[in-house]
């Protein structure tokens, strides 16, 4: 037998010997931690709009009066257009406007030349069909600072059972894959613990973008009727996570 043939025969013999002595990895009693998740895509059914008004005047009382009057008019318009909407006023502010004098000397305080006064109105509604008309009507008096779409609490609550089913189904699928990789059957796996993490937590975009301030000069002419804007509510993806501890027999 030639030298190369001898080396080849020795290599084959060594491989066969190692295979004969190899033992399968024992997995009986193994505890496996399995994360799983479920997601559902749902059309948005609720809108959160932020309307605002701001006035500027040399007379603080005059600016405040116009803000108060316009906010009341805006609220009345929204209530008329959408009686079921939830309204909340917030963020009333009054700021002094100082003279811009680059030649000031002796560190004297800048004189006040006017006042800026404003207020915000938050509107929450599920009337998405009538939303463009409501916003257009309100924009004749107020400015639209921010608009977000999401899921109403009632819809989010109804999704709980579907999310649990989807998440648990994903857990079973992952257990089956793990069992196959270990050379075991799914029936050999026993679920010892299931820890649902964040179940029922469907809050979308909890931190809304900060509303930008709309400025209206005191001597601005009355606005014409505003054309209806176009909105697309879109969809929300809600999810649930769990961690299961699975032991193989």
C-alpha positions as CSV (number, residue, x, y, z in Angstrom):
1,X,0.0,0.0,0.0
2,X,1.4,3.4,-1.0
3,X,2.1,6.1,1.6
4,X,-0.9,8.3,0.6
5,X,-3.2,5.3,0.7
6,X,-2.0,4.5,4.2
7,X,-2.6,8.0,5.4
8,X,-6.1,8.1,3.9
9,X,-7.0,4.7,5.5
10,X,-5.7,5.9,8.9
11,X,-7.8,9.1,8.7
12,X,-11.0,7.1,7.8
13,X,-10.3,4.6,10.6
14,X,-9.8,7.5,13.1
15,X,-13.1,9.1,12.0
16,X,-15.0,5.9,12.3
17,X,-13.6,5.3,15.8
18,X,-14.6,8.8,17.0
19,X,-18.1,8.4,15.6
20,X,-18.4,5.0,17.4
21,X,-17.5,6.5,20.7
22,X,-19.6,9.8,20.3
23,X,-22.6,9.9,22.6
24,X,-25.7,12.0,22.0
25,X,-26.0,15.1,24.3
26,X,-28.4,14.4,27.1
27,X,-31.2,16.9,27.3
28,X,-33.5,15.3,29.9
29,X,-34.4,17.8,32.6
30,X,-33.0,20.7,30.6
31,X,-34.7,24.0,31.5
32,X,-35.0,26.4,28.5
33,X,-36.0,30.1,28.8
34,X,-38.1,31.0,25.7
35,X,-39.1,34.6,24.9
36,X,-42.1,35.1,22.6
37,X,-44.1,38.0,21.2
38,X,-47.3,38.7,19.3
39,X,-48.3,41.7,17.2
40,X,-51.6,42.9,15.8
41,X,-52.1,45.7,13.2
42,X,-55.3,47.7,13.8
43,X,-56.8,50.7,12.1
44,X,-56.6,53.8,14.3
45,X,-60.0,55.0,15.5
46,X,-59.2,58.0,17.7
47,X,-57.6,61.4,17.0
48,X,-55.9,63.8,19.4
49,X,-55.7,67.4,18.1
50,X,-54.1,70.4,19.8
51,X,-55.5,73.8,18.9
52,X,-54.2,77.1,20.1
53,X,-54.5,80.9,20.0
54,X,-51.9,83.6,20.6
55,X,-52.3,87.3,20.6
56,X,-49.7,90.1,20.9
57,X,-50.4,93.7,22.0
58,X,-48.8,96.6,23.9
59,X,-51.7,96.3,26.3
60,X,-51.6,93.1,28.3
61,X,-55.4,93.2,29.1
62,X,-56.2,93.7,25.4
63,X,-54.2,90.7,24.3
64,X,-55.7,88.6,27.1
65,X,-59.2,89.6,26.2
66,X,-58.8,88.6,22.6
67,X,-57.3,85.3,23.6
68,X,-60.2,84.6,26.0
69,X,-62.8,85.6,23.4
70,X,-61.2,83.5,20.6
71,X,-60.7,80.4,22.8
72,X,-64.4,80.6,23.8
73,X,-65.4,80.9,20.2
74,X,-63.2,78.0,19.2
75,X,-64.6,75.8,22.0
76,X,-68.1,76.6,20.9
77,X,-67.3,75.7,17.3
78,X,-65.7,72.4,18.2
79,X,-68.6,71.5,20.5
80,X,-71.1,72.3,17.7
81,X,-69.2,70.3,15.1
82,X,-68.4,67.3,17.3
83,X,-70.6,67.1,20.4
84,X,-69.0,63.9,21.5
85,X,-65.5,65.2,21.5
86,X,-63.6,65.5,24.8
87,X,-62.1,68.9,25.3
88,X,-59.4,70.2,27.7
89,X,-57.9,73.6,27.9
90,X,-54.3,74.0,29.2
91,X,-51.1,76.0,29.0
92,X,-52.4,79.5,29.4
93,X,-49.3,81.8,29.3
94,X,-48.5,85.5,29.4
95,X,-45.0,86.7,28.3
96,X,-43.5,90.1,28.2
97,X,-42.0,91.3,24.9
98,X,-38.8,93.3,25.4
99,X,-37.3,95.9,23.2
100,X,-34.3,94.7,21.1
101,X,-31.7,97.5,21.7
102,X,-28.1,96.4,20.9
103,X,-26.8,99.8,22.1
104,X,-28.1,99.5,25.7
105,X,-25.6,100.7,28.3
106,X,-25.2,100.7,32.1
107,X,-26.9,97.2,32.2
108,X,-30.3,98.9,32.3
109,X,-33.2,96.4,31.9
110,X,-34.8,96.5,28.5
111,X,-38.2,98.1,28.5
112,X,-41.3,96.1,27.9
113,X,-42.9,97.0,24.5
114,X,-45.7,94.4,24.5
115,X,-47.2,91.2,25.7
116,X,-47.8,87.8,24.2
117,X,-50.8,85.8,25.6
118,X,-51.9,82.4,24.5
119,X,-53.7,79.2,25.4
120,X,-54.0,75.6,24.1
121,X,-57.1,73.4,23.6
122,X,-56.8,69.6,23.4
123,X,-59.5,67.7,21.5
124,X,-59.9,63.9,21.6
125,X,-62.5,62.3,19.3
126,X,-63.4,59.1,17.6
127,X,-65.4,60.9,15.0
128,X,-62.7,60.6,12.3
129,X,-65.1,61.0,9.4
130,X,-66.2,64.5,10.7
131,X,-62.7,65.5,11.8
132,X,-61.6,67.5,8.7
133,X,-64.8,69.6,8.9
134,X,-64.3,70.1,12.6
135,X,-60.7,71.2,12.3
136,X,-61.5,73.5,9.3
137,X,-64.2,75.2,11.3
138,X,-62.0,75.6,14.3
139,X,-59.1,77.0,12.2
140,X,-61.2,80.1,11.4
141,X,-60.4,81.1,15.0
142,X,-57.7,78.8,16.3
143,X,-54.5,77.3,14.9
144,X,-53.9,73.6,14.6
145,X,-50.6,72.8,16.3
146,X,-50.5,69.0,16.5
147,X,-52.6,66.0,15.3
148,X,-52.0,62.4,16.2
149,X,-54.0,59.2,15.6
150,X,-54.2,56.2,17.8
151,X,-56.5,53.6,19.4
152,X,-59.3,54.4,21.7
153,X,-59.2,52.8,25.2
154,X,-62.3,50.6,24.3
155,X,-60.6,49.2,21.2
156,X,-57.3,48.6,23.0
157,X,-59.2,46.7,25.7
158,X,-60.9,44.4,23.2
159,X,-57.5,43.5,21.7
160,X,-56.3,41.9,24.9
161,X,-57.6,38.4,24.2
162,X,-56.3,38.4,20.6
163,X,-52.8,39.5,21.8
164,X,-52.6,36.8,24.4
165,X,-53.6,34.2,21.8
166,X,-51.1,35.5,19.2
167,X,-48.3,35.6,21.8
168,X,-49.0,32.2,23.2
169,X,-49.1,30.8,19.7
170,X,-45.7,32.2,19.0
171,X,-44.4,30.6,22.2
172,X,-45.6,27.1,21.0
173,X,-44.0,27.7,17.6
174,X,-40.6,28.6,19.2
175,X,-40.8,25.6,21.6
176,X,-41.4,23.3,18.6
177,X,-38.4,24.8,16.8
178,X,-36.2,24.4,19.9
179,X,-37.3,20.8,20.5
180,X,-36.4,19.9,16.9
181,X,-33.0,21.5,17.2
182,X,-32.4,19.4,20.4
183,X,-33.6,16.2,18.7
184,X,-36.6,16.0,20.9
185,X,-40.4,16.0,20.4
186,X,-42.6,19.0,21.4
187,X,-44.5,16.6,23.6
188,X,-41.4,16.2,25.7
189,X,-41.6,19.9,26.7
190,X,-43.4,21.0,29.8
191,X,-44.1,24.7,30.3
192,X,-43.3,25.5,34.0
193,X,-43.7,29.3,34.0
194,X,-45.2,32.0,31.8
195,X,-44.3,35.6,32.6
196,X,-46.4,38.1,30.6
197,X,-44.4,41.4,30.4
198,X,-46.3,44.6,29.8
199,X,-49.6,42.8,28.9
200,X,-52.4,45.3,28.3
201,X,-50.0,48.1,27.7
202,X,-51.1,49.6,24.4
203,X,-50.2,53.3,24.9
204,X,-49.1,54.7,21.6
205,X,-46.7,57.6,21.4
206,X,-47.0,58.5,25.1
207,X,-44.8,61.5,24.6
208,X,-46.4,63.7,22.0
209,X,-44.3,66.2,20.1
210,X,-44.3,69.6,21.6
211,X,-46.8,71.9,20.0
212,X,-45.4,74.8,18.1
213,X,-46.6,78.2,18.9
214,X,-48.9,80.0,16.4
215,X,-48.6,83.7,16.3
216,X,-51.3,86.1,15.3
217,X,-50.6,89.9,15.2
218,X,-53.1,92.1,17.0
219,X,-54.0,94.0,13.8
220,X,-54.4,90.9,11.6
221,X,-57.5,90.9,9.5
222,X,-60.3,88.4,10.0
223,X,-59.5,85.0,8.4
224,X,-61.5,83.6,5.5
225,X,-63.2,80.3,5.8
226,X,-60.6,77.5,5.9
227,X,-60.7,74.7,3.3
228,X,-61.1,71.2,4.9
229,X,-57.7,69.5,5.4
230,X,-57.1,65.9,4.4
231,X,-56.2,63.3,7.1
232,X,-55.3,59.6,6.9
233,X,-55.7,58.0,10.3
234,X,-53.4,55.1,9.4
235,X,-52.8,52.0,11.6
236,X,-51.3,51.1,14.9
237,X,-49.3,48.0,15.8
238,X,-49.9,46.7,19.3
239,X,-47.7,44.1,20.8
240,X,-47.3,41.8,23.8
241,X,-44.3,39.9,25.1
242,X,-43.9,36.9,27.4
243,X,-41.1,34.8,28.7
244,X,-41.7,31.1,29.2
245,X,-39.6,28.6,31.2
246,X,-39.8,25.1,29.5
247,X,-38.4,21.9,30.9
248,X,-37.8,18.9,28.8
249,X,-38.6,15.5,30.3
